[in-house]
């Protein structure tokens, strides 16, 4: 059984201090950084975590499980795109060939997850209680290794300025290189889903 938070997640003010205050127009300005890595560029940085953590490849198409995991990991970083998808559309995406969902757990508690799609590391993250324990680099190595085992030659990902303040540095240390950046405006999850963010 997977245990996930069902109430608003507590926010660490320092961890989220880089995120701008909500705007009246419901948008937020971000810089998106696109990165890539070839097989020869991978720098394995991690040591096995001190706690016993399992990583499970989940069966495709489990929409309720996916929604809970996506929210538990992504809410602090204002992820919202998958919340706007219908169950039918999301189920179709999760069942596509080349898509994989891998969930990290400790004694049934959700630690984090990574999501692969073709040659992309689509989503990657930890729940707040497990951040800062050197689990991130280890789980990132699991994601990279799985991608290359599937035959990916060049692994892609992107991060933005709403994500964890050390996310970009973590990816670069693993061997990813920046290929381009773009400045844009996204919808603000705090405005789209005010009940989920009232604690902030």
C-alpha positions in Angstrom: 0.0 0.0 0.0 1.3 3.4 -0.9 0.9 6.2 1.7 0.6 9.7 0.2 -0.3 13.0 1.9 -4.0 13.9 1.5 -3.9 17.3 3.2 -2.1 20.5 2.0 1.6 19.9 2.2 3.6 22.0 4.7 5.9 24.5 3.0 9.5 25.2 4.1 9.7 29.0 3.7 13.4 28.9 2.9 13.0 26.0 0.3 10.3 27.9 -1.6 11.6 31.5 -1.1 12.7 31.7 -4.7 9.2 31.4 -6.0 7.5 34.8 -6.7 4.3 35.8 -5.1 1.1 35.1 -7.1 0.0 37.7 -9.6 -3.5 39.1 -10.1 -3.5 37.8 -13.7 -2.9 34.2 -12.6 0.4 33.8 -14.5 4.0 33.3 -13.3 7.2 34.2 -15.1 9.7 31.4 -15.4 12.9 30.5 -17.2 12.9 27.0 -18.6 16.2 25.2 -19.1 16.5 22.4 -21.5 19.2 19.8 -21.0 20.5 16.6 -22.6 23.0 13.9 -21.8 24.7 11.2 -23.9 25.7 7.9 -22.5 29.3 8.8 -22.3 28.5 12.0 -20.3 26.8 10.2 -17.4 28.6 10.8 -14.1 27.4 8.4 -11.4 27.4 10.5 -8.2 25.3 8.6 -5.7 25.8 6.2 -2.9 23.0 3.9 -1.9 20.7 5.6 0.7 21.2 4.8 4.3 17.5 3.9 4.5 16.1 0.9 2.6 14.2 2.4 -0.4 12.6 0.3 -3.1 11.9 1.5 -6.6 9.0 -0.2 -8.4 8.1 -0.1 -12.1 4.4 0.5 -11.9 1.9 -1.1 -14.4 0.8 1.4 -17.1 -2.4 3.4 -16.9 -3.2 3.7 -13.2 -4.7 7.2 -13.2 -5.7 7.5 -9.5 -2.2 6.4 -8.3 -0.6 8.7 -10.8 -2.6 11.7 -9.7 -1.7 11.2 -6.0 2.0 10.8 -6.7 2.1 13.8 -9.1 0.4 16.0 -6.5 2.5 14.8 -3.5 5.8 15.4 -5.3 4.9 18.3 -7.6 2.7 20.5 -5.5 5.5 22.5 -3.8 7.0 23.2 -7.2 3.7 24.3 -8.7 3.3 21.5 -11.2 -0.2 21.7 -12.7 -0.3 20.4 -16.3 -1.4 16.9 -15.5 -4.0 18.1 -13.1 -5.8 19.8 -16.1 -6.0 16.5 -18.1 -9.2 14.4 -18.1 -8.9 10.8 -16.7 -9.3 9.5 -20.3 -6.5 11.7 -21.7 -4.2 11.0 -18.8 -4.8 7.3 -19.0 -4.0 7.3 -22.7 -0.7 9.2 -22.0 0.3 6.8 -19.2 -0.4 3.8 -21.4 1.6 4.9 -24.5 4.5 2.7 -25.7 7.7 4.0 -24.3 6.2 5.5 -21.2 7.3 4.2 -17.8 6.5 5.2 -14.2 8.9 4.2 -11.4 7.9 4.9 -7.8 10.3 5.0 -4.8 9.0 3.9 -1.4 10.2 3.4 2.1 8.0 1.1 4.2 5.0 2.0 2.0 5.7 5.7 2.3 6.1 7.7 -0.9 9.7 8.9 -1.3 9.5 10.1 -4.9 9.2 9.0 -8.5 10.5 9.3 -12.0 8.6 9.2 -15.3 10.1 8.3 -18.6 8.7 8.9 -22.0 10.6 7.8 -25.1 14.0 9.7 -24.8 12.9 12.1 -22.1 13.0 12.2 -18.3 9.6 13.7 -18.1 9.2 14.2 -14.3 11.5 13.5 -11.4 11.2 14.5 -7.8 11.0 13.6 -4.1 8.4 14.3 -1.5 9.4 17.1 1.0 10.3 14.8 3.9 13.0 13.1 1.9 14.7 16.1 0.4 18.1 16.9 1.8 19.0 13.3 2.6 21.2 12.6 -0.5 18.4 10.4 -2.0 17.9 12.7 -5.0 21.2 11.9 -6.8 20.7 8.2 -6.1 17.2 8.2 -7.6 18.4 10.3 -10.5 21.0 7.6 -11.2 18.2 5.0 -11.2 16.3 7.0 -13.8 19.3 7.6 -16.0 20.4 4.0 -15.9 16.9 2.8 -16.7 16.7 5.2 -19.7 20.0 4.0 -21.2 19.0 0.3 -20.5 16.0 0.9 -22.7 18.2 2.0 -25.5 18.1 5.8 -25.3 21.1 7.4 -26.8 20.5 11.0 -25.7 18.4 11.6 -22.6 16.4 14.9 -22.5 14.9 16.8 -19.6 13.9 20.3 -18.6 13.7 22.2 -15.4 12.5 25.7 -14.5 13.0 28.4 -12.0 10.0 27.3 -9.9 11.7 23.9 -9.2 14.0 23.1 -6.3 16.7 25.7 -6.2 19.4 23.0 -6.6 17.7 21.0 -9.3 19.7 22.5 -12.2 23.0 22.0 -10.4 22.1 18.4 -9.6 21.3 17.6 -13.2 24.5 19.3 -14.4 26.6 17.3 -11.9 25.1 14.1 -13.2 26.3 15.0 -16.7 23.5 16.8 -18.3 24.4 19.9 -20.4 22.3 22.9 -21.1 21.2 23.2 -24.7 18.9 26.2 -24.5 16.8 28.4 -22.2 13.6 30.2 -22.7 11.7 32.8 -20.8 7.9 32.4 -20.7 4.8 32.7 -18.5 2.9 29.7 -17.1 -0.4 29.4 -15.3 0.1 29.7 -11.6 -1.0 26.5 -9.7 -1.6 28.6 -6.6 -4.3 30.6 -8.5 -5.7 27.5 -10.4 -6.0 25.5 -7.2 -6.3 28.0 -4.3 -7.7 25.4 -1.8 -4.5 23.3 -2.2 -2.3 26.3 -1.4 -4.2 28.2 1.2 -1.5 27.2 3.8 0.9 29.4 1.9 
